[in-house]
Amino acid sequence: MEQFEPRNSTEAALLDYKMGLGTFTEKMPDLAHHFNAFTEACFKEGTLSQKEKQLIALGISIFSQDEYCIIYHTKGCLDQGASEQEILEAVGVTAAFGGGAAMSQAVTLVLECMTELKELN
């Protein structure tokens, strides 16, 4: 099997998350299956679009200071067609509640992810 080499820190973090989730799934398949099914149901298109759900998830990730989820949901926002402006507006709302800690994640990690992910496309 060919080894995947991450091209930047965003890809490296996404790979780390994927590998960790794979290990967890091997060791706890029933729990992982139920968690994945629940998560998939939560992010399905509904009254809220998948893009809106990703923007909400990004805000929660920033507020909770979860770097892996910040990266994952920044990618999710972009994958669902969110513009830079929409992402930054979601960041602004998050910073209104999370203050400086939320803003510091946004002006560093979110901006870095958006830059690196756009470079890969």
PASEBA-1860 file (N, C-alpha, C; in nm, 3 decimals):
! residues 121
1> MEQFEPRN> 0.084/-0.117/0.000/0.000/0.000/0.000/0.089/0.124/0.000 ~ 0.056/0.221/-0.084/0.132/0.343/-0.098/0.113/0.431/0.025 ~ 0.223/0.485/0.078/0.219/0.573/0.194/0.182/0.714/0.150 ~ 0.084/0.775/0.218/0.040/0.910/0.187/0.127/1.009/0.262 ~ 0.184/1.103/0.193/0.264/1.208/0.255/0.185/1.338/0.259 ~ 0.153/1.386/0.378/0.080/1.513/0.386/0.164/1.627/0.327 ~ 0.095/1.717/0.257/0.164/1.827/0.191/0.175/1.952/0.277 ~ 0.101/1.954/0.389/0.107/2.070/0.478/0.051/2.031/0.614
9> STEAALLD> 0.053/2.123/0.709/0.010/2.092/0.846/-0.139/2.058/0.854 ~ -0.220/2.116/0.768/-0.363/2.086/0.768/-0.386/1.941/0.725 ~ -0.323/1.899/0.617/-0.335/1.759/0.574/-0.280/1.664/0.680 ~ -0.171/1.702/0.746/-0.112/1.617/0.850/-0.211/1.598/0.965 ~ -0.277/1.704/1.007/-0.374/1.694/1.117/-0.494/1.609/1.074 ~ -0.542/1.626/0.951/-0.654/1.546/0.904/-0.616/1.398/0.897 ~ -0.493/1.369/0.856/-0.444/1.231/0.852/-0.434/1.173/0.992 ~ -0.381/1.250/1.087/-0.373/1.205/1.226/-0.511/1.169/1.280
17> YKMGLGTF> -0.609/1.254/1.253/-0.746/1.230/1.298/-0.802/1.102/1.235 ~ -0.782/1.088/1.105/-0.833/0.970/1.034/-0.769/0.843/1.088 ~ -0.639/0.846/1.113/-0.570/0.729/1.166/-0.619/0.696/1.308 ~ -0.635/0.798/1.390/-0.683/0.776/1.526/-0.824/0.720/1.527 ~ -0.909/0.772/1.441/-1.046/0.723/1.431/-1.048/0.579/1.381 ~ -0.958/0.546/1.289/-0.948/0.409/1.240/-0.907/0.313/1.350 ~ -0.812/0.353/1.431/-0.769/0.270/1.544/-0.882/0.250/1.643 ~ -0.952/0.359/1.675/-1.065/0.350/1.766/-1.172/0.256/1.710
25> TEKMPDLA> -1.199/0.268/1.580/-1.300/0.184/1.516/-1.262/0.037/1.522 ~ -1.134/0.006/1.505/-1.088/-0.133/1.515/-1.109/-0.187/1.656 ~ -1.083/-0.105/1.755/-1.090/-0.150/1.894/-1.231/-0.145/1.953 ~ -1.314/-0.054/1.901/-1.449/-0.034/1.953/-1.548/-0.024/1.838 ~ -1.561/-0.130/1.756/-1.641/-0.120/1.634/-1.788/-0.086/1.657 ~ -1.850/-0.143/1.758/-1.992/-0.117/1.781/-2.015/0.029/1.819 ~ -1.936/0.076/1.912/-1.949/0.216/1.955/-1.919/0.311/1.840 ~ -1.813/0.284/1.764/-1.777/0.369/1.650/-1.888/0.370/1.546
33> HHFNAFTE> -1.946/0.253/1.520/-2.056/0.245/1.423/-2.172/0.335/1.466 ~ -2.212/0.327/1.591/-2.324/0.407/1.640/-2.291/0.556/1.640 ~ -2.170/0.589/1.682/-2.129/0.729/1.680/-2.129/0.783/1.537 ~ -2.072/0.707/1.444/-2.067/0.751/1.303/-2.206/0.765/1.244 ~ -2.295/0.672/1.276/-2.433/0.680/1.224/-2.504/0.803/1.280 ~ -2.485/0.830/1.408/-2.546/0.949/1.470/-2.492/1.077/1.406 ~ -2.361/1.082/1.390/-2.299/1.201/1.331/-2.347/1.222/1.187 ~ -2.352/1.114/1.109/-2.400/1.125/0.971/-2.543/1.176/0.967
41> ACFKEGTL> -2.627/1.128/1.058/-2.766/1.173/1.063/-2.773/1.322/1.098 ~ -2.688/1.365/1.189/-2.688/1.507/1.229/-2.647/1.600/1.116 ~ -2.558/1.554/1.029/-2.505/1.640/0.923/-2.576/1.622/0.789 ~ -2.680/1.537/0.786/-2.757/1.523/0.662/-2.831/1.652/0.631 ~ -2.851/1.674/0.503/-2.931/1.789/0.457/-3.069/1.780/0.522 ~ -3.116/1.888/0.572/-3.249/1.894/0.634/-3.303/2.033/0.617 ~ -3.371/2.084/0.719/-3.415/2.223/0.716/-3.293/2.314/0.706 ~ -3.187/2.277/0.779/-3.059/2.345/0.763/-2.979/2.272/0.656
49> SQKEKQLI> -2.910/2.348/0.574/-2.825/2.287/0.472/-2.700/2.227/0.536 ~ -2.633/2.141/0.462/-2.507/2.085/0.512/-2.404/2.196/0.533 ~ -2.405/2.296/0.450/-2.313/2.408/0.468/-2.341/2.481/0.599 ~ -2.467/2.507/0.627/-2.502/2.574/0.753/-2.461/2.490/0.873 ~ -2.480/2.360/0.862/-2.442/2.271/0.972/-2.291/2.270/0.993 ~ -2.215/2.275/0.885/-2.069/2.281/0.898/-2.025/2.414/0.961 ~ -2.091/2.523/0.925/-2.058/2.652/0.985/-2.088/2.651/1.135 ~ -2.199/2.591/1.174/-2.232/2.578/1.317/-2.125/2.494/1.386
57> ALGISIFS> -2.091/2.380/1.326/-1.990/2.291/1.385/-1.855/2.362/1.397 ~ -1.819/2.443/1.299/-1.694/2.518/1.308/-1.698/2.614/1.426 ~ -1.809/2.685/1.442/-1.821/2.777/1.555/-1.808/2.705/1.689 ~ -1.873/2.592/1.702/-1.865/2.514/1.827/-1.722/2.464/1.848 ~ -1.658/2.421/1.741/-1.520/2.373/1.751/-1.426/2.483/1.798 ~ -1.443/2.602/1.742/-1.360/2.716/1.783/-1.387/2.749/1.929 ~ -1.513/2.757/1.967/-1.550/2.792/2.104/-1.493/2.690/2.204 ~ -1.493/2.562/2.165/-1.444/2.459/2.256/-1.293/2.436/2.245
65> QDEYCIIY> -1.227/2.513/2.156/-1.081/2.506/2.141/-1.033/2.368/2.098 ~ -1.110/2.301/2.012/-1.077/2.167/1.964/-1.009/2.180/1.828 ~ -0.876/2.176/1.827/-0.801/2.204/1.705/-0.830/2.107/1.593 ~ -0.842/1.977/1.623/-0.872/1.881/1.517/-1.008/1.908/1.455 ~ -1.107/1.940/1.538/-1.240/1.969/1.485/-1.241/2.102/1.410 ~ -1.163/2.198/1.454/-1.154/2.325/1.381/-1.105/2.298/1.239 ~ -1.001/2.218/1.227/-0.946/2.185/1.096/-1.049/2.106/1.015 ~ -1.107/2.004/1.076/-1.202/1.917/1.008/-1.323/1.997/0.958
73> HTKGCLDQ> -1.376/2.085/1.041/-1.496/2.158/1.002/-1.466/2.280/0.913 ~ -1.345/2.334/0.920/-1.306/2.434/0.821/-1.307/2.369/0.683 ~ -1.250/2.248/0.675/-1.253/2.173/0.549/-1.397/2.142/0.511 ~ -1.480/2.103/0.607/-1.620/2.074/0.579/-1.693/2.195/0.524 ~ -1.666/2.312/0.580/-1.728/2.435/0.529/-1.689/2.459/0.384 ~ -1.560/2.447/0.355/-1.514/2.469/0.219/-1.569/2.363/0.124 ~ -1.572/2.237/0.170/-1.625/2.129/0.087/-1.773/2.151/0.055 ~ -1.846/2.216/0.146/-1.989/2.241/0.124/-2.013/2.374/0.053
81> GASEQEIL> -1.906/2.439/0.009/-1.921/2.560/-0.071/-1.927/2.690/0.007 ~ -1.892/2.686/0.134/-1.891/2.811/0.212/-1.780/2.902/0.159 ~ -1.813/3.028/0.149/-1.713/3.125/0.105/-1.628/3.166/0.225 ~ -1.516/3.229/0.194/-1.431/3.281/0.301/-1.511/3.379/0.387 ~ -1.592/3.461/0.325/-1.672/3.559/0.398/-1.770/3.490/0.494 ~ -1.836/3.384/0.448/-1.930/3.311/0.535/-1.857/3.249/0.654 ~ -1.740/3.192/0.629/-1.661/3.133/0.737/-1.619/3.240/0.836 ~ -1.573/3.355/0.785/-1.529/3.462/0.874/-1.646/3.522/0.953
89> EAVGVTAA> -1.765/3.527/0.894/-1.882/3.573/0.969/-1.915/3.476/1.082 ~ -1.906/3.347/1.055/-1.928/3.246/1.160/-1.824/3.261/1.270 ~ -1.701/3.290/1.232/-1.594/3.314/1.328/-1.628/3.436/1.414 ~ -1.679/3.540/1.351/-1.715/3.661/1.426/-1.822/3.634/1.530 ~ -1.924/3.557/1.493/-2.029/3.523/1.589/-1.969/3.441/1.703 ~ -1.881/3.348/1.671/-1.817/3.266/1.774/-1.734/3.353/1.867 ~ -1.661/3.448/1.811/-1.578/3.536/1.893/-1.664/3.625/1.984 ~ -1.786/3.657/1.942/-1.875/3.736/2.027/-1.905/3.661/2.156
97> FGGGAAMS> -1.906/3.528/2.150/-1.932/3.447/2.268/-1.804/3.399/2.334 ~ -1.703/3.368/2.253/-1.580/3.307/2.305/-1.466/3.402/2.329 ~ -1.483/3.528/2.292/-1.381/3.629/2.319/-1.249/3.603/2.250 ~ -1.144/3.645/2.318/-1.009/3.638/2.263/-0.963/3.497/2.231 ~ -1.002/3.399/2.312/-0.959/3.262/2.286/-1.016/3.213/2.152 ~ -1.141/3.244/2.126/-1.202/3.205/1.999/-1.139/3.282/1.884 ~ -1.117/3.410/1.903/-1.058/3.491/1.797/-0.917/3.445/1.765 ~ -0.840/3.405/1.866/-0.702/3.362/1.840/-0.700/3.235/1.754
105> QAVTLVLE> -0.795/3.144/1.776/-0.803/3.025/1.692/-0.840/3.063/1.549 ~ -0.925/3.160/1.536/-0.972/3.200/1.403/-0.863/3.268/1.322 ~ -0.791/3.359/1.385/-0.691/3.435/1.309/-0.563/3.355/1.287 ~ -0.555/3.237/1.346/-0.438/3.152/1.323/-0.481/3.025/1.249 ~ -0.543/2.935/1.320/-0.571/2.802/1.265/-0.673/2.803/1.151 ~ -0.783/2.875/1.165/-0.884/2.877/1.058/-0.827/2.941/0.932 ~ -0.759/3.053/0.947/-0.701/3.119/0.829/-0.594/3.031/0.764 ~ -0.511/2.964/0.846/-0.409/2.874/0.792/-0.474/2.759/0.715
113> CMTELKEL> -0.579/2.700/0.772/-0.649/2.590/0.705/-0.708/2.636/0.572 ~ -0.774/2.750/0.572/-0.835/2.797/0.448/-0.728/2.817/0.342 ~ -0.615/2.876/0.379/-0.507/2.900/0.285/-0.451/2.768/0.232 ~ -0.419/2.676/0.323/-0.359/2.550/0.280/-0.456/2.465/0.197 ~ -0.582/2.462/0.236/-0.678/2.381/0.161/-0.705/2.439/0.023 ~ -0.705/2.571/0.011/-0.725/2.633/-0.120/-0.605/2.606/-0.211 ~ -0.485/2.600/-0.153/-0.364/2.573/-0.231/-0.366/2.432/-0.288 ~ -0.433/2.339/-0.219/-0.435/2.199/-0.262/-0.531/2.176/-0.377
121> N> -0.628/2.264/-0.394/-0.728/2.246/-0.499/-0.685/2.307/-0.629
END
